[in-house]
């Protein structure tokens, strides 16, 4: 069977699976199929998109691009339970299944994001009911709890976190310090190269139209972006 035809059959199968899982899991679960093509990766199907606000043809997130860039799929079949944030700040838990062809090349990613905000609200309501008891905790227990909290927050600093975006510009802003992308700030050439290097490492240039978007954000020409990318690739070798 033709390789292109076989890939289409696999993708069509997962598109139906997205619809099925969206209905079975319910409104608290967003199900997304990312289609991976050379020079272009995008959302091919999505269910319960009210969670992230993304739509079909939206670009991949920074974390998804990093997984591709690092070729995580060569060592793992899936990644589970990583943290994510929607544009409105809601926290979700995500998991990704890598869809590979017969040559172990990545052709798609099936992602499931769980919106835990309703469950957290219920938890907070329960805690409010027992607030009086919580106020009776001894100072030693409070100190221990604060110490544990600091340890947990330190661990989260090293955790993979996904920020959901529906445009390349938003993906760039999730990777680069927004203060450096202020149009009123004049960046030095070294700073622009460093930003492009950072985006290159995250795999942003695997998205169609990324070069023109980055050129506009940095107020430089597209040929300049390609020139800097060539320099970065040369240094890497």
Order of alpha helices (4+ residues) and beta strands (2+ residues): alpha-beta-beta-alpha-beta-beta-beta-alpha-alpha-alpha-beta-alpha-alpha-alpha-alpha
